[in-house]
Amino acid sequence: MNHDISHLRQDYGTTPLHVEDLDTNPFKEFSHWFEKAKDLLEPNAMSLATVDSTCKPSLRTVLLKYFDHEGFVFFSNYESKKAQDLANNPNASVLFTWLELERQVQISGRVEKISRTDSLRYFLSRPKGSQLGAWVSKQSTVISSRSLLEQQYAKIKAKFAKGKIPLPDFWGGYKLYPERFEFWQGGKDRLHDRFVYTPYANGWEIQRLAP
């Protein structure tokens, strides 16, 4: 069955973006854009692209939990599909899509695990239910039913009913250290504005890309 959706079209009317509008530091520019996106639904949701040992790509949405002048941090089960991909090839890309603002940001670089201390600090800040969920889910593995998952959750909840919930050995954070940023802003008649930052000398080179 053919579903022709070619008529779906959205034209953008944002004021054009010029290179002089951009900060010379891409981390600061991202911070400016993120600040404007903070009131959107899940502004920290980002698509994470990885490849496996056969170079087949995978894509999923994860949540950015913090960022600084070095990189961007997210958390995962260390036995998940994404973790296996990253263990094989630490190069990855993330994409923030903020269509309400007619903007996207793509960031590519190398991913490394953060320290267990930093993982613990974040883990302890999570709601108790989320802490328990990290223990229950063998992420990316096949399960027979949701009821089984709920039974496992009940067992873990009973096990850790008293005291603090410990950080699982198989769960923690990753940090993406950027080697490339691309800022995209929608433009009228598909004349979008795209600017790429790449390392240059002791700073970053900014170039405009054709839409």
Stockholm file with secondary structure:
# STOCKHOLM 1.0

chainA/1-211         MNHDISHLRQDYGTTPLHVEDLDTNPFKEFSHWFEKAKDLLEPNAMSLATVDSTCKPSLRTVLLKYFDHEGFVFFSNYESKKAQDLANNPNASVLFTWLELERQVQISGRVEKISRTDSLRYFLSRPKGSQLGAWVSKQSTVISSRSLLEQQYAKIKAKFAKGKIPLPDFWGGYKLYPERFEFWQGGKDRLHDRFVYTPYANGWEIQRLAP
#=GR chainA/1-211 SS CCCCCTTCCCCCCCCCCCGGGSCSSHHHHHHHHHHHHTTSSSTTEEEEEEECTTCCEEEEEEECCEECSSCEEEEEETTSHHHHHHHHCCEEEEEEEEGGGTEEEEEEEEEEECCHHHHHHHHHHSCHHHHHHHHHCCTTSCCSCHHHHHHHHHHHHHHTSSSCCCCCTTEEEEEEEEEEEEEEECCGGGCCEEEEEEEETTEEEEEEECC
#=GC SS_cons         CCCCCTTCCCCCCCCCCCGGGSCSSHHHHHHHHHHHHTTSSSTTEEEEEEECTTCCEEEEEEECCEECSSCEEEEEETTSHHHHHHHHCCEEEEEEEEGGGTEEEEEEEEEEECCHHHHHHHHHHSCHHHHHHHHHCCTTSCCSCHHHHHHHHHHHHHHTSSSCCCCCTTEEEEEEEEEEEEEEECCGGGCCEEEEEEEETTEEEEEEECC
//
